Amino acid sequence: LPISLGEPQRVDCVFHGGEFISLEPGWSLEIVSLPGHSAGHLGILDHRNHILFAGDALHGAVYKNFSGRDALCPTYLDVPAYRETAFRVKAMAITRYVGCHWTIAEGTKAIHSFCNESLEFVRLAESKIIETVRGCGDRGATLSELCQRIGPTLGEWPSEVNYELCYAFAGHLSDLTARGIMREDAQVVPYRYYSS
């Protein structure tokens, strides 16, 4: 297969969070762990300027396109870690939050609002998954069925985007199963989920 991103490169060091990069005397950047969207997601915290460069750490309730329309749903994977990241960001002494796909959040109020929007989406998605699976009774529901049924109630993105909820919903189903709220039947493919 052709390599579209170039040849493999040697990695000299790996960051885990807690490291500092010195730019000049009195100015260092802290590497911070912001998991949830992915297991090893990192951000860069500029203490001197009170800015967090967070990448895809938090997603609010939707990704918008350049026209301002809903384009994509949140795509976190690890629900407890994602929640914890939102609370951690809220507790940071920052005045600017810079993500990848969203408007820069300026000021504590805007930052907290974005964190709260992210947390509210998680809460709403979880409650709708629980409600929908309970409504399926003995039949249970697959991940795909949940995405298609619940997706239109969470955002106005194009209908094909509902399948992209599989990342967040798989995380929710794993979390709900671990907490004993759901049970998973892995003897059938696709897996089916039931209320406990």
N, CA, C and O of each residue as an XYZ file, in Angstrom:
784
protein
N       0.834     -1.188      0.000
C       0.000      0.000      0.000
C       0.879      1.251      0.000
O       1.913      1.277      0.668
N       0.484      2.277     -0.733
C       1.274      3.515     -0.719
C       1.169      4.208      0.640
O       0.124      4.178      1.290
N       2.267      4.827      1.050
C       2.291      5.557      2.320
C       1.977      7.015      2.019
O       2.756      7.697      1.353
N       0.835      7.494      2.509
C       0.397      8.847      2.170
C       0.929      9.906      3.139
O       0.843     11.099      2.849
N       1.474      9.491      4.279
C       1.929     10.449      5.278
C       3.449     10.444      5.432
O       3.973     10.969      6.414
N       4.151      9.862      4.479
C       5.602      9.816      4.562
C       6.089      8.556      5.237
O       5.302      7.738      5.714
N       7.388      8.415      5.270
C       8.007      7.239      5.880
C       7.912      7.310      7.402
O       7.797      8.401      7.960
N       7.958      6.163      8.078
C       7.964      6.180      9.548
C       9.149      6.985     10.073
O      10.237      6.967      9.499
N       8.913      7.689     11.174
C       9.955      8.513     11.787
C      10.229      8.036     13.205
O       9.326      7.562     13.895
N      11.470      8.163     13.635
C      11.849      7.783     14.984
C      11.218      8.764     15.981
O      11.197      9.971     15.741
N      10.715      8.245     17.078
C      10.162      9.069     18.155
C      11.229      9.216     19.225
O      11.690      8.219     19.782
N      11.628     10.445     19.520
C      12.694     10.698     20.493
C      12.197     10.714     21.931
O      12.923     10.327     22.846
N      10.966     11.160     22.132
C      10.418     11.156     23.488
C       8.897     11.093     23.395
O       8.307     11.427     22.367
N       8.277     10.660     24.486
C       6.821     10.531     24.552
C       6.330     11.313     25.757
O       6.900     11.205     26.843
N       5.280     12.098     25.575
C       4.694     12.853     26.671
C       3.505     12.097     27.251
O       2.774     11.424     26.525
N       3.318     12.213     28.549
C       2.189     11.576     29.236
C       1.348     12.590     30.000
O       0.256     12.263     30.465
N       1.840     13.808     30.134
C       1.211     14.814     30.980
C       2.065     15.037     32.209
O       2.533     14.084     32.832
N       2.267     16.296     32.558
C       3.113     16.639     33.692
C       4.497     17.128     33.282
O       5.262     17.592     34.128
N       4.824     17.033     32.010
C       6.115     17.525     31.526
C       6.034     19.021     31.237
O       4.949     19.568     31.038
N       7.187     19.671     31.216
C       7.267     21.095     30.910
C       8.249     21.320     29.773
O       9.289     20.666     29.693
N       7.907     22.248     28.899
C       8.785     22.652     27.808
C       9.167     24.108     28.049
O       8.302     24.984     28.059
N      10.447     24.368     28.241
C      10.916     25.721     28.510
C      11.116     26.470     27.199
O      11.866     26.025     26.331
N      10.444     27.607     27.059
C      10.584     28.431     25.862
C      11.636     29.517     26.056
O      12.379     29.855     25.133
N      11.686     30.053     27.263
C      12.685     31.065     27.622
C      12.645     31.192     29.136
O      11.713     30.682     29.758
N      13.602     31.840     29.745
C      13.565     31.989     31.204
C      12.237     32.601     31.670
O      11.829     33.663     31.199
N      11.584     31.921     32.588
C      10.314     32.410     33.129
C       9.092     32.048     32.308
O       7.983     32.460     32.648
N       9.269     31.280     31.226
C       8.118     30.910     30.390
C       8.238     29.456     29.976
O       9.064     29.100     29.135
N       7.406     28.625     30.576
C       7.351     27.210     30.250
C       5.926     26.818     29.893
O       4.969     27.422     30.378
N       5.789     25.822     29.059
C       4.495     25.247     28.715
C       4.375     23.895     29.397
O       5.313     23.098     29.384
N       3.211     23.640     29.995
C       2.984     22.361     30.659
C       2.182     21.436     29.744
O       1.169     21.841     29.174
N       2.636     20.206     29.609
C       1.865     19.187     28.896
C       0.866     18.623     29.901
O       1.255     18.158     30.972
N      -0.423     18.663     29.556
C      -1.458     18.187     30.476
C      -2.233     17.034     29.844
O      -2.521     17.039     28.647
N      -2.560     16.063     30.665
C      -3.349     14.919     30.227
C      -4.822     15.312     30.208
O      -5.357     15.776     31.215
N      -5.477     15.127     29.060
C      -6.900     15.469     28.894
C      -7.623     14.305     28.217
O      -8.136     14.471     27.110
N      -7.678     13.129     28.855
C      -8.259     11.956     28.208
C      -9.779     12.019     28.106
O     -10.425     12.870     28.717
N     -10.321     11.118     27.335
C     -11.773     11.016     27.150
C     -12.112     10.922     25.685
O     -12.742      9.960     25.245
N     -11.694     11.930     24.918
C     -11.850     11.855     23.462
C     -11.044     10.670     22.947
O     -11.505      9.911     22.095
N      -9.838     10.524     23.477
C      -9.000      9.357     23.242
C      -8.186      9.128     24.509
O      -8.066     10.019     25.350
N      -7.630      7.928     24.638
C      -6.972      7.550     25.888
C      -5.760      8.421     26.206
O      -5.538      8.753     27.370
N      -4.982      8.792     25.215
C      -3.765      9.534     25.489
C      -3.818     10.996     25.098
O      -2.779     11.617     24.875
N      -5.019     11.554     25.012
C      -5.149     12.925     24.534
C      -4.427     13.900     25.460
O      -4.555     13.828     26.682
N      -3.665     14.816     24.851
C      -2.880     15.792     25.597
C      -3.236     17.210     25.185
O      -3.743     17.447     24.088
N      -2.964     18.139     26.072
C      -3.104     19.558     25.771
C      -1.852     20.283     26.216
O      -0.983     19.698     26.862
N      -1.761     21.552     25.873
C      -0.631     22.387     26.271
C      -1.181     23.573     27.054
O      -2.025     24.325     26.566
N      -0.688     23.724     28.273
C      -1.146     24.786     29.164
C      -0.059     25.850     29.277
O       1.039     25.591     29.768
N      -0.386     27.028     28.820
C       0.518     28.176     28.903
C       0.128     28.969     30.145
O      -0.799     29.779     30.105
N       0.833     28.734     31.244
C       0.502     29.384     32.519
C       0.699     30.899     32.444
O      -0.068     31.659     33.035
N       1.729     31.332     31.715
C       2.030     32.763     31.675
C       0.894     33.545     31.021
O       0.548     34.635     31.476
N       0.321     33.000     29.967
C      -0.753     33.693     29.238
C      -2.145     33.158     29.565
O      -3.138     33.626     29.007
N      -2.221     32.178     30.470
C      -3.502     31.608     30.927
C      -4.308     31.029     29.766
O      -5.515     31.249     29.664
N      -3.617     30.275     28.879
C      -4.261     29.673     27.705
C      -4.094     28.167     27.758
O      -3.011     27.668     28.061
N      -5.168     27.440     27.462
C      -5.093     25.999     27.283
C      -5.328     25.690     25.809
O      -6.373     26.032     25.255
N      -4.354     25.042     25.180
C      -4.504     24.532     23.818
C      -4.914     23.075     23.960
O      -4.086     22.213     24.255
N      -6.204     22.804     23.747
C      -6.775     21.517     24.151
C      -7.080     20.565     23.006
O      -7.468     19.423     23.251
N      -6.916     20.998     21.775
C      -7.230     20.102     20.663
C      -8.679     19.652     20.714
O      -9.588     20.476     20.817
N      -8.894     18.341     20.643
C     -10.246     17.768     20.650
C     -10.675     17.279     22.030
O     -11.525     16.395     22.133
N     -10.103     17.836     23.082
C     -10.388     17.337     24.435
C     -11.872     17.374     24.774
O     -12.399     16.412     25.332
N     -12.555     18.466     24.448
C     -13.987     18.615     24.718
C     -14.689     19.030     23.435
O     -14.090     19.679     22.578
N     -15.966     18.655     23.300
C     -16.671     18.855     22.038
C     -17.942     19.681     22.128
O     -18.625     19.867     21.121
N     -18.270     20.175     23.300
C     -19.555     20.854     23.403
C     -20.662     19.870     23.048
O     -20.629     18.716     23.476
N     -21.635     20.318     22.272
C     -22.743     19.447     21.863
C     -22.702     19.111     20.384
O     -23.460     18.260     19.919
N     -21.814     19.779     19.633
C     -21.834     19.580     18.181
C     -20.600     20.228     17.555
O     -20.041     21.181     18.098
N     -20.195     19.701     16.421
C     -19.220     20.374     15.560
C     -20.039     21.138     14.518
O     -20.936     20.565     13.900
N     -19.744     22.404     14.321
C     -20.427     23.205     13.305
C     -19.563     23.294     12.050
O     -18.338     23.202     12.128
N     -20.206     23.474     10.887
C     -19.440     23.725      9.670
C     -19.235     25.226      9.493
O     -19.644     26.019     10.341
N     -18.595     25.614      8.380
C     -18.298     27.034      8.171
C     -19.556     27.869      7.991
O     -19.520     29.089      8.151
N     -20.670     27.221      7.660
C     -21.936     27.947      7.516
C     -22.685     28.058      8.837
O     -23.750     28.672      8.902
N     -22.134     27.467      9.880
C     -22.792     27.513     11.185
C     -23.805     26.412     11.395
O     -24.527     26.422     12.391
N     -23.876     25.450     10.468
C     -24.835     24.347     10.601
C     -24.188     23.161     11.325
O     -22.970     22.984     11.296
N     -25.029     22.361     11.969
C     -24.538     21.155     12.634
C     -23.916     20.232     11.596
O     -24.543     19.899     10.591
N     -22.664     19.817     11.850
C     -21.962     18.979     10.878
C     -21.587     17.612     11.434
O     -21.575     16.631     10.691
N     -21.279     17.529     12.727
C     -20.811     16.267     13.303
C     -21.130     16.240     14.792
O     -21.156     17.270     15.464
N     -21.369     15.048     15.276
C     -21.651     14.849     16.702
C     -20.350     14.732     17.501
O     -19.291     14.510     16.914
N     -20.412     14.876     18.817
C     -19.228     14.631     19.645
C     -18.718     13.201     19.477
O     -19.500     12.278     19.246
N     -17.408     13.027     19.595
C     -16.797     11.722     19.321
C     -15.858     11.280     20.445
O     -14.770     10.770     20.176
N     -16.265     11.470     21.685
C     -15.465     10.976     22.812
C     -15.602      9.461     22.912
O     -16.518      8.875     22.335
N     -14.690      8.830     23.646
C     -14.687      7.374     23.774
C     -14.848      6.881     25.215
O     -15.576      5.921     25.469
N     -14.175      7.532     26.143
C     -14.158      7.091     27.534
C     -14.986      8.080     28.352
O     -14.538      9.192     28.632
N     -16.183      7.671     28.730
C     -17.127      8.593     29.365
C     -16.631      9.132     30.710
O     -16.636     10.348     30.900
N     -16.201      8.283     31.654
C     -15.729      8.845     32.925
C     -14.534      9.788     32.754
O     -14.467     10.828     33.409
N     -13.598      9.432     31.884
C     -12.425     10.281     31.665
C     -12.814     11.599     31.001
O     -12.262     12.649     31.331
N     -13.760     11.547     30.070
C     -14.222     12.754     29.380
C     -14.892     13.714     30.366
O     -14.649     14.921     30.335
N     -15.734     13.166     31.236
C     -16.361     13.994     32.288
C     -15.282     14.634     33.169
O     -15.324     15.832     33.450
N     -14.329     13.826     33.594
C     -13.270     14.323     34.469
C     -12.467     15.432     33.790
O     -12.081     16.407     34.435
N     -12.217     15.281     32.492
C     -11.497     16.317     31.755
C     -12.290     17.622     31.746
O     -11.714     18.698     31.908
N     -13.592     17.536     31.562
C     -14.423     18.756     31.573
C     -14.337     19.456     32.927
O     -14.209     20.679     32.988
N     -14.407     18.686     34.007
C     -14.295     19.287     35.343
C     -12.889     19.840     35.579
O     -12.727     20.879     36.217
N     -11.880     19.145     35.064
C     -10.501     19.621     35.236
C     -10.295     20.947     34.513
O      -9.681     21.863     35.059
N     -10.804     21.053     33.295
C     -10.659     22.299     32.537
C     -11.369     23.437     33.263
O     -10.842     24.547     33.340
N     -12.560     23.169     33.797
C     -13.296     24.202     34.539
C     -12.503     24.713     35.735
O     -12.621     25.881     36.106
N     -11.698     23.848     36.338
C     -10.945     24.227     37.530
C      -9.631     24.945     37.206
O      -8.981     25.478     38.106
N      -9.240     24.963     35.940
C      -7.974     25.599     35.566
C      -8.082     27.120     35.602
O      -9.135     27.691     35.319
N      -6.981     27.756     35.953
C      -6.917     29.221     35.983
C      -6.545     29.726     34.596
O      -5.440     30.222     34.375
N      -7.487     29.591     33.664
C      -7.240     30.016     32.281
C      -8.283     31.048     31.862
O      -9.394     31.084     32.389
N      -7.897     31.880     30.905
C      -8.828     32.874     30.377
C      -9.093     32.661     28.885
O      -9.880     33.385     28.274
N      -8.429     31.664     28.312
C      -8.646     31.356     26.893
C      -8.527     29.851     26.691
O      -7.556     29.228     27.119
N      -9.545     29.270     26.021
C      -9.557     27.845     25.705
C      -9.542     27.719     24.186
O     -10.434     28.222     23.503
N      -8.514     27.038     23.662
C      -8.354     26.900     22.220
C      -8.490     25.427     21.848
O      -7.628     24.613     22.178
N      -9.584     25.091     21.155
C      -9.782     23.739     20.649
C      -9.478     23.703     19.162
O      -8.924     24.654     18.610
N      -9.842     22.607     18.519
C      -9.552     22.458     17.080
C     -10.704     22.842     16.168
O     -10.474     23.383     15.086
N     -11.926     22.577     16.573
C     -13.074     22.710     15.672
C     -14.108     23.714     16.149
O     -15.194     23.808     15.578
N     -13.781     24.460     17.184
C     -14.758     25.338     17.807
C     -14.188     26.741     17.940
O     -12.974     26.939     17.888
N     -15.064     27.697     18.110
C     -14.628     29.063     18.351
C     -13.819     29.123     19.643
O     -14.151     28.442     20.613
N     -12.776     29.918     19.664
C     -11.977     30.088     20.875
C     -12.876     30.639     21.979
O     -13.599     31.616     21.783
N     -12.815     29.995     23.135
C     -13.601     30.456     24.282
C     -12.767     31.470     25.053
O     -11.701     31.144     25.574
N     -13.260     32.697     25.119
C     -12.553     33.800     25.786
C     -13.230     34.117     27.114
O     -14.418     34.441     27.149
N     -12.486     34.025     28.187
C     -13.009     34.370     29.504
C     -13.586     33.170     30.236
O     -14.017     32.191     29.626
N     -13.582     33.271     31.559
C     -14.038     32.167     32.409
C     -15.466     31.748     32.090
O     -15.764     30.556     32.027
N     -16.351     32.720     31.888
C     -17.760     32.388     31.622
C     -17.906     31.550     30.361
O     -18.631     30.555     30.367
N     -17.236     31.928     29.284
C     -17.332     31.185     28.021
C     -16.705     29.799     28.146
O     -17.224     28.825     27.599
N     -15.595     29.715     28.863
C     -14.930     28.420     29.053
C     -15.821     27.485     29.854
O     -16.002     26.324     29.488
N     -16.374     27.992     30.944
C     -17.262     27.164     31.765
C     -18.507     26.761     30.983
O     -19.000     25.644     31.139
N     -19.015     27.649     30.152
C     -20.187     27.344     29.340
C     -19.897     26.187     28.377
O     -20.725     25.292     28.209
N     -18.712     26.211     27.744
C     -18.343     25.137     26.819
C     -18.171     23.810     27.561
O     -18.590     22.762     27.069
N     -17.555     23.858     28.743
C     -17.411     22.651     29.560
C     -18.777     22.111     29.973
O     -19.019     20.906     29.912
N     -19.663     23.004     30.391
C     -21.005     22.595     30.810
C     -21.804     22.026     29.643
O     -22.564     21.072     29.813
N     -21.633     22.609     28.461
C     -22.307     22.088     27.272
C     -21.815     20.673     26.970
O     -22.605     19.808     26.593
N     -20.530     20.439     27.131
C     -19.954     19.107     26.924
C     -20.532     18.111     27.928
O     -20.918     17.002     27.558
N     -20.590     18.512     29.195
C     -21.132     17.648     30.238
C     -22.621     17.376     30.035
O     -23.088     16.263     30.277
N     -23.360     18.381     29.596
C     -24.795     18.209     29.370
C     -25.052     17.237     28.225
O     -25.985     16.437     28.291
N     -24.231     17.298     27.170
C     -24.404     16.337     26.082
C     -24.200     14.912     26.596
O     -24.959     14.010     26.242
N     -23.188     14.710     27.420
C     -22.921     13.385     27.989
C     -24.117     12.923     28.820
O     -24.565     11.784     28.696
N     -24.627     13.812     29.665
C     -25.777     13.466     30.507
C     -26.991     13.106     29.661
O     -27.676     12.119     29.930
N     -27.254     13.917     28.632
C     -28.417     13.691     27.780
C     -28.274     12.398     26.983
O     -29.222     11.618     26.886
N     -27.097     12.172     26.417
C     -26.869     10.945     25.648
C     -27.064      9.719     26.537
O     -27.708      8.750     26.134
N     -26.509      9.766     27.742
C     -26.662      8.629     28.651
C     -28.130      8.381     28.987
O     -28.591      7.241     28.937
N     -28.857      9.424     29.323
C     -30.262      9.243     29.703
C     -31.089      8.705     28.540
O     -31.987      7.889     28.743
N     -30.790      9.158     27.319
C     -31.536      8.675     26.149
C     -31.191      7.225     25.828
O     -32.057      6.467     25.393
N     -29.948      6.832     26.036
C     -29.564      5.432     25.821
C     -30.292      4.540     26.814
O     -30.858      3.516     26.433
N     -30.279      4.924     28.086
C     -30.959      4.127     29.117
C     -32.448      4.016     28.799
O     -33.016      2.925     28.843
N     -33.072      5.134     28.483
C     -34.511      5.155     28.184
C     -34.836      4.297     26.960
O     -35.816      3.554     26.973
N     -34.032      4.392     25.913
C     -34.297      3.649     24.683
C     -34.117      2.154     24.892
O     -34.940      1.363     24.431
N     -33.055      1.757     25.580
C     -32.823      0.328     25.823
C     -33.929     -0.239     26.700
O     -34.400     -1.351     26.461
N     -34.348      0.512     27.711
C     -35.463      0.040     28.549
C     -36.718     -0.156     27.717
O     -37.457     -1.121     27.912
N     -36.958      0.763     26.788
C     -38.135      0.678     25.930
C     -38.106     -0.506     24.977
O     -39.147     -0.917     24.465
N     -36.935     -1.050     24.737
C     -36.815     -2.212     23.835
C     -37.138     -3.525     24.541
O     -37.327     -4.548     23.883
N     -37.203     -3.508     25.864
C     -37.572     -4.695     26.627
C     -36.674     -5.883     26.358
O     -35.449     -5.762     26.321
N     -37.311     -7.055     26.167
C     -36.563     -8.303     25.977
C     -35.826     -8.359     24.647
O     -34.926     -9.180     24.471
N     -36.196     -7.502     23.721
C     -35.544     -7.502     22.412
C     -34.149     -6.893     22.496
O     -33.258     -7.270     21.735
N     -33.960     -5.956     23.414
C     -32.675     -5.274     23.516
C     -32.422     -4.384     22.313
O     -33.309     -4.194     21.480
N     -31.224     -3.840     22.217
C     -30.880     -2.945     21.113
C     -29.402     -3.087     20.778
O     -28.580     -3.364     21.651
N     -29.076     -2.893     19.509
C     -27.674     -2.883     19.089
C     -27.156     -1.446     19.109
O     -27.929     -0.491     19.191
N     -25.862     -1.317     19.035
C     -25.246      0.006     18.973
C     -25.754      0.776     17.763
O     -26.080      1.958     17.869
N     -25.820      0.119     16.623
C     -26.293      0.772     15.404
C     -27.729      1.262     15.553
O     -28.053      2.374     15.134
N     -28.587      0.440     16.146
C     -29.984      0.839     16.342
C     -30.079      2.062     17.253
O     -30.879      2.966     17.009
N     -29.268      2.084     18.291
C     -29.284      3.225     19.214
C     -28.841      4.495     18.501
O     -29.439      5.554     18.689
N     -27.802      4.395     17.687
C     -27.333      5.572     16.952
C     -28.433      6.131     16.060
O     -28.643      7.343     16.015
N     -29.128      5.262     15.357
C     -30.150      5.715     14.417
C     -31.395      6.253     15.116
O     -32.010      7.206     14.638
N     -31.766      5.656     16.235
C     -32.960      6.119     16.942
C     -32.717      7.411     17.716
O     -33.562      8.307     17.721
N     -31.577      7.499     18.359
C     -31.320      8.620     19.259
C     -30.687      9.798     18.535
O     -30.923     10.950     18.900
N     -29.888      9.521     17.516
C     -29.163     10.579     16.814
C     -29.992     11.801     16.455
O     -29.581     12.922     16.753
N     -31.157     11.618     15.820
C     -31.955     12.788     15.428
C     -32.448     13.636     16.598
O     -32.843     14.786     16.405
N     -32.428     13.081     17.807
C     -32.882     13.846     18.974
C     -31.748     14.635     19.630
O     -31.986     15.450     20.521
N     -30.524     14.389     19.186
C     -29.369     15.042     19.814
C     -28.793     16.188     18.997
O     -28.132     17.066     19.551
N     -29.029     16.194     17.701
C     -28.474     17.255     16.867
C     -29.133     17.292     15.511
O     -29.850     16.367     15.128
N     -28.887     18.369     14.787
C     -29.484     18.544     13.460
C     -28.466     18.306     12.353
O     -28.595     18.855     11.259
N     -27.457     17.491     12.635
C     -26.468     17.121     11.631
C     -27.125     16.234     10.568
O     -28.225     15.732     10.798
N     -26.479     16.026      9.408
C     -27.042     15.151      8.374
C     -27.283     13.746      8.925
O     -26.539     13.286      9.792
N     -28.306     13.067      8.436
C     -28.715     11.775      8.994
C     -27.599     10.736      8.972
O     -27.526      9.893      9.866
N     -26.729     10.784      7.963
C     -25.648      9.790      7.914
C     -24.648      9.963      9.059
O     -23.902      9.040      9.387
N     -24.638     11.147      9.659
C     -23.730     11.409     10.779
C     -24.164     10.650     12.032
O     -23.353     10.446     12.935
N     -25.425     10.229     12.102
C     -25.884      9.501     13.280
C     -25.003      8.296     13.586
O     -24.803      7.948     14.750
N     -24.472      7.654     12.535
C     -23.599      6.501     12.762
C     -22.298      6.901     13.457
O     -21.660      6.062     14.094
N     -21.895      8.164     13.346
C     -20.672      8.624     14.009
C     -20.847      8.673     15.533
O     -19.866      8.795     16.267
N     -22.087      8.579     16.003
C     -22.326      8.495     17.444
C     -21.815      7.180     18.022
O     -21.787      7.006     19.240
N     -21.409      6.249     17.149
C     -20.945      4.943     17.623
C     -19.790      5.078     18.608
O     -19.679      4.269     19.529
N     -18.929      6.077     18.439
C     -17.794      6.246     19.343
C     -18.282      6.586     20.752
O     -17.956      5.893     21.716
N     -19.064      7.657     20.858
C     -19.570      8.065     22.167
C     -20.504      7.013     22.754
O     -20.425      6.703     23.943
N     -21.390      6.463     21.921
C     -22.358      5.494     22.434
C     -21.683      4.201     22.881
O     -22.104      3.599     23.869
N     -20.647      3.765     22.174
C     -19.900      2.582     22.624
C     -19.277      2.858     23.980
O     -19.249      1.983     24.846
N     -18.775      4.076     24.167
C     -18.236      4.457     25.468
C     -19.297      4.445     26.553
O     -19.055      3.985     27.669
N     -20.481      4.957     26.214
C     -21.578      4.948     27.188
C     -21.999      3.525     27.525
O     -22.198      3.203     28.697
N     -22.139      2.666     26.516
C     -22.565      1.293     26.770
C     -21.545      0.551     27.627
O     -21.916     -0.227     28.505
N     -20.269      0.790     27.374
C     -19.218      0.178     28.194
C     -19.315      0.670     29.639
O     -19.218     -0.119     30.579
N     -19.507      1.975     29.807
C     -19.622      2.563     31.138
C     -20.872      2.067     31.858
O     -20.809      1.702     33.032
N     -22.004      2.053     31.162
C     -23.262      1.611     31.771
C     -23.216      0.133     32.132
O     -23.785     -0.279     33.143
N     -22.538     -0.670     31.308
C     -22.374     -2.090     31.607
C     -21.494     -2.268     32.837
O     -21.806     -3.073     33.715
N     -20.398     -1.521     32.904
C     -19.493     -1.604     34.062
C     -20.199     -1.188     35.349
O     -19.886     -1.705     36.421
N     -21.141     -0.264     35.253
C     -21.876      0.217     36.427
C     -23.088     -0.651     36.759
O     -23.789     -0.387     37.736
N     -23.339     -1.677     35.957
C     -24.441     -2.596     36.225
C     -25.795     -2.090     35.790
O     -26.813     -2.674     36.163
N     -25.843     -1.021     35.010
C     -27.112     -0.451     34.549
C     -27.576     -1.150     33.276
O     -28.774     -1.241     33.009
N     -26.617     -1.641     32.494
C     -26.902     -2.391     31.265
C     -26.226     -3.746     31.368
O     -25.314     -3.950     32.169
N     -26.692     -4.657     30.545
C     -25.965     -5.911     30.356
C     -25.792     -6.129     28.861
O     -26.625     -5.727     28.049
N     -24.693     -6.773     28.529
C     -24.308     -6.960     27.135
C     -24.381     -8.437     26.784
O     -23.898     -9.285     27.535
N     -24.985     -8.742     25.644
C     -24.973    -10.107     25.123
C     -23.959    -10.157     23.995
O     -24.238     -9.738     22.872
N     -22.777    -10.676     24.306
C     -21.697    -10.756     23.323
C     -21.708    -12.086     22.583
O     -20.797    -12.375     21.808
N     -22.739    -12.899     22.818
C     -22.847    -14.191     22.125
C     -23.466    -14.029     20.745
O     -23.436    -14.953     19.932
N     -24.023    -12.861     20.486
C     -24.612    -12.587     19.173
C     -23.854    -11.433     18.533
O     -23.266    -10.597     19.219
N     -23.880    -11.405     17.215
C     -23.239    -10.317     16.468
C     -24.286     -9.707     15.548
O     -24.894    -10.430     14.759
N     -24.516     -8.392     15.624
C     -23.872     -7.453     16.550
C     -24.354     -7.655     17.986
O     -25.441     -8.182     18.224
N     -23.522     -7.224     18.935
C     -23.876     -7.326     20.344
C     -25.208     -6.635     20.589
O     -25.550     -5.651     19.935
N     -25.958     -7.183     21.561
C     -27.205     -6.543     21.965
C     -27.095     -6.128     23.426
O     -26.425     -6.772     24.234
N     -27.776     -5.031     23.734
C     -27.728     -4.469     25.085
C     -29.126     -4.440     25.682
O     -30.108     -4.155     24.996
N     -29.194     -4.741     26.978
C     -30.447     -4.837     27.706
C     -30.334     -4.087     29.019
O     -29.238     -3.892     29.544
N     -31.478     -3.669     29.546
C     -31.486     -3.081     30.881
C     -31.241     -4.171     31.899
O     -31.719     -5.293     31.735
N     -30.507     -3.857     32.940
C     -30.256     -4.835     34.004
C     -31.421     -4.829     34.976
O     -31.416     -5.580     35.951
